[in-house]
Amino acid sequence: MFRILGALMSGFIIGLLARWLYPATVPLHAGTTILLGIGGSLLADLASRRAGARQGAGLIASVVGAMALIFIGRHLG
């Protein structure tokens, strides 16, 4: 139960940071922000594991992953 709550909280924080640092306005609801942050974390973790890292991605990599998802969503959607 605490893992799910922690994933939601960290997803929200990462999503907020990604939206704040992205150079354009990103209008999203709170639920979409959480999903964006969780998706950015998963994308960064996948990239770091593919690069041969033994640990998962950190906060900065997760925010960059979420920003990449914003970029992809804005230009493909």
ZADREN-272408 format. One record per residue: residue in one letter; residue number from 1; x negated, z, y negated of N, C-alpha, C, O in turn. Coordinates in steps of 0.1 Angstrom, whole numbers, plus 5000, padded with zeros to 4 digits. Last residue first. Example, Ala and Ser with C-alpha at 12.3 -4.5 7.8 and 13.67 -1.06 7.14 Angstrom:
// residues 2
  aa    i   n_X   n_Z   n_Y  ca_X  ca_Z  ca_Y   c_X   c_Z   c_Y   o_X   o_Z   o_Y
   s    2  4872  5071  5022  4863  5071  5011  4871  5079  5000  4866  5080  4989
   a    1  4868  5078  5057  4877  5078  5045  4868  5078  5033  4858  5085  5033
// end
This chain:
// residues 77
  aa    i   n_X   n_Z   n_Y  ca_X  ca_Z  ca_Y   c_X   c_Z   c_Y   o_X   o_Z   o_Y
   g   77  4993  4691  4858  5007  4695  4858  5014  4690  4847  5026  4692  4845
   l   76  4967  4685  4853  4973  4678  4864  4988  4680  4864  4996  4673  4870
   h   75  4960  4700  4831  4956  4686  4831  4962  4678  4843  4963  4666  4842
   r   74  4968  4726  4836  4972  4720  4823  4970  4705  4824  4977  4697  4817
   g   73  4957  4732  4861  4971  4732  4859  4976  4725  4847  4986  4718  4847
   i   72  4930  4731  4855  4935  4722  4865  4950  4721  4863  4956  4710  4863
   f   71  4928  4752  4836  4924  4739  4833  4930  4729  4842  4936  4719  4838
   i   70  4936  4774  4852  4944  4770  4840  4941  4756  4836  4950  4748  4833
   l   69  4916  4774  4871  4929  4771  4875  4938  4768  4864  4947  4759  4865
   a   68  4894  4781  4855  4894  4768  4861  4908  4764  4866  4912  4752  4865
   m   67  4902  4807  4849  4902  4797  4838  4901  4782  4843  4907  4773  4838
   a   66  4899  4818  4874  4912  4817  4868  4913  4807  4856  4923  4800  4855
   g   65  4870  4816  4875  4879  4809  4885  4893  4808  4880  4900  4797  4882
   v   64  4863  4832  4854  4860  4818  4854  4868  4810  4864  4873  4799  4860
   v   63  4872  4856  4865  4878  4851  4853  4875  4837  4851  4884  4829  4847
   s   62  4855  4858  4888  4870  4857  4890  4877  4852  4877  4886  4844  4878
   a   61  4830  4860  4876  4833  4848  4884  4848  4847  4886  4853  4836  4887
   i   60  4834  4885  4864  4832  4873  4855  4835  4861  4863  4841  4851  4858
   l   59  4838  4902  4886  4848  4901  4876  4846  4888  4868  4856  4881  4865
   g   58  4824  4887  4916  4827  4898  4906  4837  4894  4896  4844  4884  4897
   a   57  4829  4877  4950  4827  4874  4936  4830  4886  4927  4839  4894  4931
   g   56  4814  4894  4978  4824  4886  4971  4821  4884  4957  4811  4890  4952
   q   55  4782  4890  4994  4793  4898  4987  4803  4889  4981  4800  4877  4979
   r   54  4765  4871  5002  4770  4880  5012  4781  4889  5007  4789  4895  5014
   a   53  4766  4836  4994  4765  4850  4990  4771  4859  5001  4780  4856  5008
   g   52  4767  4809  5000  4759  4817  5008  4757  4832  5004  4749  4839  5009
   a   51  4785  4793  4988  4772  4792  4983  4762  4801  4990  4750  4801  4988
   r   50  4808  4801  5000  4803  4788  5003  4789  4786  4999  4781  4779  5005
   r   49  4812  4825  4986  4809  4826  5001  4803  4812  5006  4795  4812  5014
   s   48  4818  4816  4961  4806  4824  4963  4802  4825  4978  4790  4825  4981
   a   47  4842  4802  4965  4830  4795  4960  4817  4803  4963  4807  4797  4966
   l   46  4858  4823  4973  4856  4811  4982  4843  4804  4978  4835  4800  4986
   d   45  4858  4838  4950  4853  4844  4963  4850  4833  4972  4839  4833  4979
   a   44  4871  4821  4932  4857  4825  4930  4850  4831  4942  4839  4829  4945
   l   43  4896  4819  4944  4888  4807  4942  4873  4811  4940  4864  4804  4946
   l   42  4905  4846  4943  4903  4839  4956  4894  4827  4955  4886  4824  4963
   s   41  4905  4849  4915  4897  4858  4924  4894  4851  4937  4883  4851  4942
   g   40  4925  4831  4909  4911  4829  4903  4901  4838  4911  4890  4833  4913
   g   39  4947  4842  4922  4942  4829  4926  4928  4826  4921  4920  4820  4928
   i   38  4950  4865  4907  4947  4866  4921  4941  4853  4926  4932  4853  4934
   g   37  4955  4854  4881  4944  4863  4883  4940  4864  4898  4928  4863  4901
   l   36  4979  4840  4887  4967  4833  4882  4955  4841  4884  4945  4836  4888
   l   35  4996  4861  4894  4993  4851  4904  4980  4843  4900  4972  4839  4908
   i   34  4997  4874  4869  4992  4881  4881  4988  4871  4891  4977  4872  4897
   t   33  5009  4854  4854  4996  4859  4850  4989  4866  4862  4977  4864  4864
   t   32  5034  4852  4865  5025  4841  4866  5011  4845  4863  5001  4839  4869
   g   31  5044  4877  4858  5042  4874  4872  5033  4862  4874  5025  4862  4883
   a   30  5044  4875  4829  5036  4885  4836  5033  4882  4851  5022  4883  4855
   h   29  5043  4840  4819  5050  4853  4821  5041  4862  4829  5030  4858  4833
   l   28  5024  4821  4795  5027  4824  4809  5035  4838  4809  5033  4846  4801
   p   27  5010  4798  4775  5022  4806  4776  5026  4809  4791  5031  4800  4797
   v   26  4980  4796  4762  4985  4795  4776  4998  4804  4777  4996  4816  4779
   t   25  4962  4778  4738  4973  4787  4741  4978  4785  4755  4981  4774  4758
   a   24  4927  4773  4745  4940  4769  4740  4951  4779  4744  4948  4788  4751
   p   23  4903  4784  4756  4903  4780  4742  4917  4775  4737  4918  4772  4725
   y   22  4905  4815  4773  4908  4801  4774  4910  4796  4760  4917  4802  4752
   l   21  4905  4843  4770  4892  4835  4768  4894  4820  4768  4885  4813  4763
   w   20  4931  4850  4776  4925  4854  4763  4913  4845  4760  4911  4841  4748
   r   19  4934  4841  4802  4943  4836  4792  4937  4838  4778  4938  4830  4769
   a   18  4915  4858  4814  4913  4843  4815  4922  4837  4804  4917  4827  4798
   l   17  4925  4883  4809  4912  4880  4804  4910  4864  4804  4905  4859  4794
   l   16  4949  4881  4824  4949  4884  4809  4936  4880  4803  4936  4873  4792
   g   15  4939  4878  4850  4947  4868  4844  4948  4869  4829  4947  4859  4822
   i   14  4926  4903  4853  4918  4890  4854  4926  4879  4847  4920  4871  4840
   i   13  4948  4920  4852  4937  4921  4842  4929  4908  4842  4925  4903  4831
   f   12  4964  4911  4873  4969  4911  4860  4958  4911  4849  4958  4904  4839
   g   11  4946  4915  4895  4951  4901  4892  4956  4900  4878  4954  4891  4871
   s   10  4944  4943  4894  4932  4935  4891  4936  4920  4888  4930  4914  4879
   m    9  4971  4949  4901  4965  4953  4889  4953  4945  4885  4952  4941  4873
   l    8  4974  4936  4926  4983  4933  4915  4977  4937  4902  4978  4929  4892
   a    7  4954  4949  4941  4953  4935  4939  4962  4930  4928  4958  4921  4920
   g    6  4964  4976  4940  4951  4972  4934  4949  4958  4931  4944  4953  4921
   l    5  4987  4972  4955  4988  4977  4941  4975  4974  4934  4976  4969  4922
   i    4  4976  4965  4980  4985  4956  4973  4986  4960  4958  4985  4951  4949
   r    3  4961  4989  4985  4954  4976  4984  4963  4966  4976  4958  4958  4968
   f    2  4981  5008  4988  4972  5009  4976  4964  4996  4974  4960  4992  4963
   m    1  4992  5000  5012  5000  5000  5000  4991  5000  4987  4994  4993  4978
// end
